[in-house]
């Protein structure tokens, strides 16, 4: 039986998944897309995928069936229990975010052995992998590179950091004590994202979601109480740049890559600066600040700025949007159109 060669996307019904599907579908010569998510795919996205599977990445029987039916060329493993939800259910988060990732890495190992060719494994890391010791250090620090301040204070951050190590282990060291050690065929590549801001999909449980929540509430004429202080600062990236980062890293020659994990970033703003920018375009926006101690502590532990020089050097990373153009050219016009009366 000839198996169809595909791209597999897990967690495809999330913010990143929607954008990634649209971008891959538009690429000339792109492979058919098979998506896996706990929920059925949104009707608007279904025509862009070859097959939509409703299921759980912890279901090994389902994954075995996938392996037997398809030749998987590239895996975009987006499925995860996000940061705020993970704090309420840390053990469940560990199962989904760690065991689920191991399950997908095993899929990649098996596929590589069957087809005698590496499987690219794209993984979205997170700024949550960091843990700054205090606010003074956060504000004093230069843009933080990939290997500094890796002391996460959330289960989600711990999971993401460990998953990065798992990817490196499975790529370079898996079964290293076997009689005949050999490469697993996994080509693991991780983009460590800052906060992502999307104009087209509503946030779904990230601790950095105060920025997009503020925008979407203003566009709908709803009041919004921001859960962090006005002076809270962290790095952000416009969603189209996040999608482009995944695609650019996936396309980079392996020989050009000097590491498995790469920071990317677009701009850093305080919550107060975001509120001011939103009110500039939505003068009637009702934005107040009601910091929640737990979530405030989490965001305070993340760097104010990220160093993405390795990505710029190795695979030509360059964000399209800075703070001004992100709002002027992407966020505001797209959100206005989305909520315009029909």
C-alpha positions, 0 to 999 in steps of 0.5 A: 500500500502506498501511503500518502505523504502529509504534513501533520498538525496537532492542536490545529484548532488554536490560534497558531494552528489556524494561521499555519493551515492558511499559510501552508495551504497557500504554498505552491506544492504544499503537501496535504495537511492532516490535522488532529485536535480534541475539538472538531475543526472550525467550518471555515478551516475545513476546506483547507485541510485534507483530513480532520481527526478529532482525538487526543494526542495521549491516545496511542492507538489513534497515533498508531493508526495515523502512522500506518495510514500516512507517511508523515513528512513534517510534524507541527506539534502545537497541541498543549494545555496553555499557561493559565489553565495549566496552573489550575490543572498542573498534573493534567498539563504535565500529561498533555504537554510532556507525555503528549510530546513524547508520543509525537516524538515517538511517531517521528522516530517510527516514521523516519525509520519506515521511510529512511528519511528524517522527519522535521518536528516543529515545536512552539516554545514559549517565553514561559520557559524563562524565570527572572529572579526579581523585577529589578533584574528583569528591568536591568537585564539586556535582551535575554538569549536562549540559555539564560534565566531558565528557571520557570515558575509555572507548570507550562513553562517547566513543560515547555523547557523540558520538551525542548530538552526532550527534542534535543535528546531524541534528535541526538542521544536517543538509544545512545547505549544501544549496540549500534547507536544511530540517528533517530531521524528526528529533525527537531526545531523549536521557535521560542515565542514571546506573547502572540497577538492575533487579530483573527482568533480570540485568546484561549488561556495564555497568561500574555492574553491581556494584550489581544483581549484588550483589543478584541474587547475594545472592538466589540465595545465591551469594558475590559479589566486588565489583569496586570499592572500598567507598567508590566512589560514583556515581549510580543509578536504579531501572529503573522510573524509567528506563523512566518517564523515557524515556516522559515525555520522549517524551511532552513537547511539543517546545516545552517542551524547551530542550535535546536531552540531559537528565540524570536521577538517583535517588540516589547510594550507595557500594558499601559502602552498597549492600552493607550494604543488601543484607546487611540483607535477606539476612543470609547474603549473602557480599559481599567487595571485590576491586577491578579496577584498570581498572573501578575507574578507570572508575567513579572517572571518573564523577560522584558526583551528577548535576544533573537540574534541567533535566529537572525544569523542562522536562518534569516529571521526578520519580523515584518511588524514592529510595535507601530506597524503591528497596530497600524497595518495588522491589528487595528484594520483586521479587528475593525473588519472582523467586528464591522456590522454585516 
